[in-house]
Amino acid sequence: MIGVKLNPAAFLQHVADLTRKLDAAQVQALGNAVAECYSRDATVFIIGNGGSGSNASHLAEDLAKGSLRRADFDDPTVRRLRVISLTDCTPAILAWGNDEGYDRIFLEQLKNLARPGDLLIAISGSGNSPNILRAVEWSNSRGVKTFGITGYDGGKLKGMAGGGLHVDSWDMGVVESLHLIAFHWVVDDMHRRIGLRDVPQSEVVVDARLGV
C-alpha cells in the first residue's frame, strides 16, 4: 500500500509515472480483441476477484451501454456487443464455491455459456488466482480466446493467456486503478467502432462538445 508512505502529491505522481509506462500496444490489443469478437457476434466474458471482480462488472456494463449512442437504444438494426461479467451471478458463485470449491466458480459458468471463438478477459492483480487460472486453462483448451490483465510480476496468468495487459506495480490498489484506466479507453474505442460507425473516421474528433 504505497499510499501509506506517500502524501497525496507524491502518490499521484507515482500513479502518473506508472500510467505513462503502460504499454499502449497492449491496451490497443485488448481493444482489438473485443472488436474482433464483436465482428463475429461472439461473446466477451470477464472475470476477476475482489476489486478486480468489481472492475469486471464495471467493464461489462460500460462495454454493453457505453459503446452505443442514445439514438441506438431503440434502434433494432444496431447490433450490440455480447458481453457478460461472470462475477455477477451470486447464486451460481455461492453454489459452486460452497459445493465444489471456489476455484471452480468461473470455470463452471463458462462450461454453460462459452463457445469456441468467444473471448475471456481474465483479471488478476497477482496473476495467480486459482479460479482465474482454471478458467483460462479450460478456455485455452476449448478454443475460447483469452486475454490476461495482470499486475505484480504477472504471475502464471501472464504466460498462460493468449494476450495480455500488464501493470508493473506491486500495489494492488494502483494496479486495479490502472486496469480501469485502460478499460475506459477500450470502451471509448468500442463507442468509436459501434456508436460512431456511420461517421467517417476522419471526422471523429475527441471533444466533449460532440455529446457522445
Summary of the structure (lengths in Angstrom):
residues: 212
radius of gyration: 17.7
end to end distance: 36.2
largest distance: 54.6
contacts: 677
relative contact order: 0.18
helix: 57%
strand: 12%
